[in-house]
Amino acid sequence: MMMVTPLGGVIGGGIAVAGGAAALGGLVIGLLAVSALVIILAGRPRRRVVAGGGGLEGYWAFLLARDGEADLLRHTLSRREAFFDRLAREPVRSRLRLDRETFLRNLARPRPEPGLDDRMLWLLATAKANQAERFGVGLAELYGKLNPDDPIRVRTALQEHYHTRILADAVAIFGLPVHARPPALVARAIVKLLVATPDRWNLPLAGFAEMAGCVLFRALRDRGVALFADEPEVAARIGLLYDEILGDEIGHVGYIASVLGPTGRSVMRGLYRLLGHRLAFQLPELVALVGRRELVRRFGGEFRLDEMAAELPGRAYAAAMI
């Protein structure tokens, strides 16, 4: 649903309409310039990301314990592989028979057809939730933006690869496939711009977008669990899969907050207040499913990273508050 920076942060959601995407693209470019100017004028350089130093030391220990060993060549984390092996041994399948043709037809559309029920909208939003993120992570790696000697960055990048797999597994519960598709043209252009931009400039933007990702993935989790509550095993598996993503997103917000100085965190919070709900509106399936008023409500409340982390013990660690 989101567009990624080299760090894996989301910055635009499932951009579907050319005019809306172009407007959002111009806004992103402007915000990128403002973020760069603020950080440069503040004169606060980005700290080198290493396994040590307060919150980052704790985050590094948490990543080792949760994810295990990283293999960048194979895009694997040893303990994540064990997690998926367990899921494969304990498969969950819904009894629902959903219209495969309707799903595939709408998966290729920029916005859903009128009249789709909430379950189909949820499946489409879940299936589309990682198109731009997958593209951005792959592009950043291709362009050498990922330093293999930075252990935290390697693991956060690999987590993004697993998000694609997790969301596909959620859709597969209903016997439906998710085919890899590139994001829209404007979305691809913005991703390329951000990949070419120094991290020091785009970190506040990436941080705001990771904050938005926490809210959006929680909304999809909550709605999915409620929609399929009549099949308890299905609802539980949906919650489990989305919690895996949420744990990562919470960690990414805390990580960026720990790297940024006070000025960068202030910019990050301001972007979230200004643009959080507008980013959510860029995914038509989510708007149709949840409603604009509910999305505004979710983004209008205080962003409590500590409470989010406390909801997922053992799955989430925030190196710093925002």
Rosetta blueprint (number, residue, H / E / L):
1 M L
2 M E
3 M E
4 V E
5 T L
6 P L
7 L L
8 G L
9 G L
10 V E
11 I E
12 G E
13 G E
14 G L
15 I L
16 A L
17 V L
18 A H
19 G H
20 G H
21 A H
22 A H
23 A H
24 L H
25 G H
26 G H
27 L H
28 V H
29 I H
30 G H
31 L H
32 L H
33 A H
34 V H
35 S H
36 A H
37 L H
38 V H
39 I H
40 I H
41 L H
42 A H
43 G L
44 R L
45 P L
46 R L
47 R L
48 R L
49 V L
50 V L
51 A L
52 G L
53 G L
54 G L
55 G H
56 L H
57 E H
58 G H
59 Y H
60 W H
61 A H
62 F H
63 L H
64 L H
65 A H
66 R H
67 D H
68 G L
69 E L
70 A E
71 D E
72 L L
73 L L
74 R L
75 H L
76 T E
77 L E
78 S H
79 R H
80 R H
81 E H
82 A H
83 F H
84 F H
85 D H
86 R H
87 L H
88 A H
89 R H
90 E L
91 P L
92 V L
93 R L
94 S L
95 R L
96 L L
97 R L
98 L L
99 D L
100 R H
101 E H
102 T H
103 F H
104 L H
105 R H
106 N H
107 L H
108 A L
109 R L
110 P L
111 R L
112 P L
113 E L
114 P L
115 G L
116 L L
117 D L
118 D H
119 R H
120 M H
121 L H
122 W H
123 L H
124 L H
125 A H
126 T H
127 A H
128 K H
129 A L
130 N L
131 Q H
132 A H
133 E H
134 R H
135 F H
136 G H
137 V H
138 G H
139 L H
140 A H
141 E H
142 L H
143 Y L
144 G L
145 K L
146 L L
147 N L
148 P L
149 D L
150 D L
151 P H
152 I H
153 R H
154 V H
155 R H
156 T H
157 A H
158 L H
159 Q H
160 E H
161 H H
162 Y H
163 H H
164 T H
165 R H
166 I H
167 L H
168 A H
169 D H
170 A H
171 V H
172 A H
173 I L
174 F L
175 G L
176 L L
177 P L
178 V L
179 H L
180 A L
181 R L
182 P L
183 P L
184 A L
185 L H
186 V H
187 A H
188 R H
189 A H
190 I H
191 V H
192 K H
193 L H
194 L H
195 V H
196 A L
197 T L
198 P L
199 D H
200 R H
201 W H
202 N H
203 L H
204 P H
205 L H
206 A H
207 G H
208 F H
209 A H
210 E H
211 M H
212 A H
213 G H
214 C H
215 V H
216 L H
217 F H
218 R H
219 A H
220 L H
221 R H
222 D H
223 R H
224 G H
225 V H
226 A H
227 L H
228 F L
229 A L
230 D L
231 E L
232 P H
233 E H
234 V H
235 A H
236 A H
237 R H
238 I H
239 G H
240 L H
241 L H
242 Y H
243 D H
244 E H
245 I H
246 L H
247 G H
248 D H
249 E H
250 I H
251 G H
252 H H
253 V H
254 G H
255 Y H
256 I H
257 A H
258 S H
259 V H
260 L L
261 G L
262 P H
263 T H
264 G H
265 R H
266 S H
267 V H
268 M H
269 R H
270 G H
271 L H
272 Y H
273 R H
274 L H
275 L H
276 G H
277 H H
278 R H
279 L H
280 A H
281 F L
282 Q L
283 L L
284 P H
285 E H
286 L H
287 V H
288 A H
289 L H
290 V H
291 G L
292 R H
293 R H
294 E H
295 L H
296 V H
297 R H
298 R H
299 F H
300 G H
301 G L
302 E L
303 F L
304 R L
305 L H
306 D H
307 E H
308 M H
309 A H
310 A H
311 E H
312 L L
313 P L
314 G L
315 R L
316 A L
317 Y L
318 A L
319 A L
320 A L
321 M L
322 I L
